[in-house]
Amino acid sequence: MNRPAILLTTAALALGTLVPATVAGPAAAAPQAGGTAPASARGPLAVDPGHSHPQVLSVRGVGVYRIGASLASLTTNGHIDWTVPTCGGVVHAGATGSWAGVILLAFRDGRLVEVGTATAPPHSPAGATVGMSFDELEAIYGWRGSLIRNDAGDAEAYLVRAGSRVELFTGHPIRPGVGYFQVGPASFVERNFRQGVSC
């Protein structure tokens, strides 16, 4: 996975400090307050009673962190904890409130272009989460998704397209399966995976 060092460090810290989640089958995966259980969800979902926000991360984003949202507006309204400017007009940021330590954000030219997580929950609308194998993703998505490799041929990921946006599940650095789940425009999320970050 080609990510700036700050994101890898943050993701590793988030994974290392997680409260153990209870894994339950679909019948026990009742909707959290404000959320709904996806009709197409298959397989186990992690349920974390400590979060009262919706547990679904879709290609539209999650909560107030909607793809296309303004960094300035989110900051003014107290939804951004920290920022790290990189290059090419990209700024990485951390969320506040119940999303702090759960999601990471990327803005390009002041607009939200990526929401990612190294935790479970959240899950995709279809029920896919960090920690699943690529075979489990294939069972969930079928023809809608595909296993892809980056241009260098040294990393693989599972890609699901939804119009001009994607869900991308990338590998874990020390164990098999999904280590990071991110959503956003294909022109940013998929391109960064395939070509790598150029700076």
C-alpha positions in Angstrom: 0.0 0.0 0.0 1.6 3.3 -1.1 0.5 5.8 1.6 2.4 8.7 3.3 4.2 7.7 6.4 1.8 9.7 8.6 -1.2 7.7 7.4 0.6 4.4 8.0 1.6 5.4 11.5 -1.9 6.7 12.3 -3.5 3.5 11.0 -1.1 1.3 13.0 -1.8 3.3 16.1 -5.5 3.0 15.5 -5.3 -0.8 15.0 -3.1 -1.1 18.1 -5.5 0.8 20.4 -8.8 -0.6 19.3 -11.2 -1.9 22.0 -11.9 -5.5 21.1 -15.1 -5.7 19.0 -17.7 -8.5 19.4 -18.1 -10.4 16.1 -21.7 -11.5 15.5 -23.5 -13.1 12.7 -26.0 -11.2 10.5 -29.0 -12.0 12.8 -27.2 -10.3 15.7 -25.9 -7.4 13.6 -28.8 -5.1 14.6 -28.7 -1.5 13.3 -26.9 1.0 15.5 -28.6 4.2 16.5 -29.2 6.2 13.4 -28.1 3.4 11.0 -29.7 0.6 9.2 -28.5 -2.9 8.5 -27.8 -3.4 4.8 -30.2 -5.7 3.1 -27.4 -7.2 1.0 -25.0 -7.8 4.0 -23.6 -11.3 4.2 -21.1 -12.7 6.6 -20.1 -11.6 10.0 -20.2 -7.9 11.0 -18.4 -6.4 13.9 -20.7 -4.6 16.3 -19.2 -1.9 18.5 -21.7 -0.6 21.1 -19.3 2.2 22.0 -20.2 4.1 18.8 -23.6 5.6 18.3 -23.0 6.9 14.8 -24.1 5.0 11.7 -21.7 2.1 10.9 -21.8 2.3 7.1 -19.0 3.9 5.1 -20.2 4.3 1.5 -18.9 6.0 -1.7 -20.8 9.1 -0.5 -18.7 9.2 2.7 -19.9 8.9 6.3 -21.7 11.3 8.6 -20.7 14.9 8.0 -17.6 13.6 6.1 -19.3 13.6 2.7 -17.2 13.3 -0.5 -16.9 16.8 -1.8 -17.3 18.5 1.6 -15.2 21.6 2.2 -12.1 21.3 4.5 -12.7 25.0 5.6 -16.3 24.3 6.5 -15.6 21.1 8.4 -12.8 22.8 10.2 -14.9 25.8 11.1 -17.6 23.5 12.5 -15.2 21.6 14.7 -15.1 18.3 12.7 -11.3 18.3 11.9 -8.8 17.4 14.6 -5.5 17.7 12.8 -4.2 18.3 9.2 -1.0 17.4 7.4 -0.4 19.2 4.1 1.4 17.0 1.5 1.9 17.9 -2.2 -0.3 18.5 -5.2 -2.9 20.3 -3.1 -3.6 17.2 -0.9 -4.2 17.6 2.8 -4.6 14.6 5.1 -6.8 15.1 8.2 -8.2 13.4 11.2 -11.8 13.4 12.3 -13.3 14.5 15.7 -16.0 13.1 17.9 -16.9 9.5 17.6 -15.1 9.2 14.3 -11.7 10.2 15.8 -9.3 7.4 15.4 -11.8 5.5 13.2 -11.5 7.3 9.9 -8.8 9.2 8.1 -9.6 11.9 5.5 -7.9 13.3 2.4 -8.7 16.6 0.8 -7.5 17.8 -2.6 -7.8 21.5 -3.4 -9.9 22.0 -0.2 -12.5 19.2 -1.0 -12.9 15.8 0.6 -11.8 13.1 -1.9 -11.1 10.1 0.4 -12.4 8.6 3.6 -10.6 5.6 4.8 -10.5 3.3 7.8 -8.2 0.6 9.3 -10.9 -0.5 11.8 -14.1 -2.6 11.8 -16.7 -1.1 12.0 -17.4 0.8 9.8 -18.5 -1.6 7.0 -19.5 -1.0 3.4 -23.2 -1.0 2.5 -22.8 -4.6 1.4 -21.3 -5.6 4.7 -17.5 -5.8 3.9 -15.0 -4.7 6.5 -11.4 -4.5 7.4 -10.1 -7.9 8.5 -12.0 -9.9 5.8 -10.1 -12.0 3.2 -10.3 -11.1 -0.5 -12.2 -14.4 -1.0 -14.9 -13.1 1.5 -15.1 -9.9 -0.5 -15.5 -11.9 -3.7 -18.4 -13.8 -2.1 -20.1 -10.6 -1.1 -19.6 -8.6 -4.3 -19.4 -11.2 -7.0 -19.3 -9.6 -10.5 -19.5 -6.1 -9.0 -15.9 -6.2 -7.8 -12.5 -7.4 -8.9 -9.1 -8.1 -7.5 -6.6 -5.6 -9.0 -2.8 -5.1 -8.8 -0.9 -1.8 -8.7 1.2 -0.7 -11.7 4.4 -1.8 -10.0 2.9 -5.3 -9.5 3.8 -5.4 -5.8 0.4 -4.9 -4.2 -3.1 -6.1 -4.7 -6.5 -4.7 -3.7 -10.2 -5.4 -4.2 -12.0 -2.7 -6.1 -15.7 -2.1 -6.3 -17.0 0.6 -8.7 -20.1 2.8 -8.1 -20.2 5.2 -11.0 -17.2 7.5 -10.9 -16.5 6.5 -7.3 -15.0 3.4 -5.8 -14.7 1.3 -2.7 -11.1 0.0 -2.4 -9.9 -2.7 0.1 -6.1 -2.9 0.3 -4.0 -5.5 1.9 -2.6 -5.6 5.5 1.2 -5.2 5.9 1.6 -8.1 8.3 -1.2 -10.5 7.8 -3.4 -11.8 4.9 -6.6 -9.9 4.1 -7.9 -6.4 4.2 -6.0 -3.9 6.2 -7.5 -0.6 4.9 -10.9 0.3 3.4 -11.3 3.6 1.6 -13.9 5.3 -0.6 -13.9 8.3 -3.0 -13.6 9.3 -6.6 -11.7 6.7 -8.8 -9.6 9.6 -10.1 -8.1 9.9 -6.7 -8.5 6.6 -4.7 -7.9 4.1 -7.5 -5.3 6.2 -9.3 -3.3 6.6 -6.0 -3.3 2.8 -5.5 -2.4 1.9 -9.1 0.2 4.6 -9.7 1.4 5.3 -6.1 1.7 8.7 -4.5 4.2 10.7 -6.6 5.5 12.9 -3.8 
